[in-house]
């Protein structure tokens, strides 16, 4: 069978480290994406760690755990994707550097790196597998999926892909208008045969930017090849119909998670995301479920 | 020698899988798993810029002169409490039409790219621009310029998308090279350049690209200078990797690019054939900033790289160590080396020449490893007056001829316990 199995997915919005159920339910994305509305298992993130980490790190931890990250083979790498990473922490550091005696909090400093979330994951989950962090603006998740696809095609059996961005709150310089919601999601991909997976990632393809590529012709070829039931075209230049706002960097992840997780009939999705550095076409299929 | 035995050590994902099928011409298809092997990936060109030199020639010369690029005082962070490996003097502006990407890190990247322009033209011609990808590592992107703009007016109107967003350096590199394959950034703090290399290798092995421009860039900025100061791991004097009196690291800046190819195009370059032979990447699962003191994390990573390349420890003729000169790193790393290679090794750190280039360190040290393989001689670890008795391995203290050397391994470790080892080879 073509492609790889999507063995499981996890998604988190808002602050999953808050034990208070009402806070857990106060998700920042009111759309149709089914989110697990249940308090997290507290033991996974110790209390002293919870106080130190950003919402993005917390979301990545719980989304990856909910995607079966703890059950994945020890060798399965985790690819983390984020456009803006720990941008709110970086904003706080910028302010602290303005003082006459500049100082940076050690915790803020090591939490400001783009790979903070996968670092915490490996420590808390006690996993020795490789992690990497990929970034390319609004197509960060899509390029991480392409990177995962390359790894699966060249011999990896299992890969975890986690994408996430948190709402920009104290970094006006970063055009906060393009990221006003939190969203993080993880897919557990496997090239091994699975009797239980209800969804597959059928193909991931890079599409060169115009004028190299004629968008219309490429889309027609993809439609002819995959006969999708649902076609979604988007990217930063599009008016993207998600509750995340038109230019949210994780809009592509939102569409893919919604297709895989929401109740509905069986079908095939063609998700084409265009950006200034080229686009990515994602083809996924799913079985019917309630 | 202590044999390394661990589940991860024998795992060589993406490196030595023997599956039926063929790599399609234009894309990776998982309908049929493509045939992959641990065939070396040719390195078609390489260049770096750092405090050691703005060109490959200057870098090579000073590497074997033993002259450091570290200096007291800084134009970028004048109040730095420790020496820096700053690229002194004005940096050339970006070419016409690309000025929107202007920032110190991108200027450094462009300086490295310019050195391989002739080879890039041949690669573009041989494979076609759409088959050439770009993966660039960075830990701070345009943070130097963002800090300056923020201090002036809160960075009002700052072009975040082009000058700071992490993917910007990759998009710029693609524009500089005139290529239109996939282009993205990898950011895993101080191992960014190595993880970029691993992604690039997968793109080639999967058949998604025929060549990949891979490298890394980072510029000195206040966040990292004062951040590492806050962690208490900087040396107010010149850094002394593996020395008994070492106190910490000095920061540096720079960029490097390598061009990896599915094959070497006809007529490209002279000199010996250099290649990426394998890699290891693991997580220490120990602490966000502290290494596993016994070196088990780094040992796992080096052993994984050997397994990936299909090599034995004795095949490695030069170990370019992470060697930041922090008390914790150097002891832990040396213990890890001893577990895999024994104590009688040809090993050293080049941080005493360049400082710690953070996200660019692995890429610049890849170039230094390639110089060592090409020239068959090994640079010493600078400022080594009295080796730490807790460092159980030999450390190079003089330029050492290495006739017949075939493989070099380069380590880079990062926050989050992100450990990487790259193995480069030469064929004459």
Interface residues (C-beta under 8 A of the other chain):
Chain A: X2 X3 X4 X74 X75 X77 X83 X84 X85 X90 X93 X94 X97 X98 X102 X103 X104 X105 X106 X109 X110 X111 X112 X113 X114 X115 X116 X118 X119 X120 X122 X123 X125 X126 X127 X128 X129 X130 X131 X132 X133 X134 X135 X136 X137 X139 X140 X143 X146 X147 X149 X150 X151 X152 X153 X154 X155 X156 X157 X172 X173 X174 X175 X191 X203 X205 X206 X208 X209 X212 X276 X277 X278
Chain B: X6 X7 X8 X11 X13 X14 X15 X16 X17 X19 X27 X28 X29 X30 X31 X33 X34 X36 X79 X129 X130 X139 X143 X146 X147 X149 X150 X151 X154 X155 X156 X158 X160 X161 X164 X165 X166 X167 X168 X170 X171 X174 X180 X181 X182 X183 X184 X185 X186 X187 X188 X189 X195 X198 X199 X202 X203 X205 X206 X207 X208 X222 X223 X226 X227 X228 X229 X230 X231 X281 X282 X283 X284 X285 X286 X287 X288 X289 X297 X300 X414 X415 X416 X417 X418
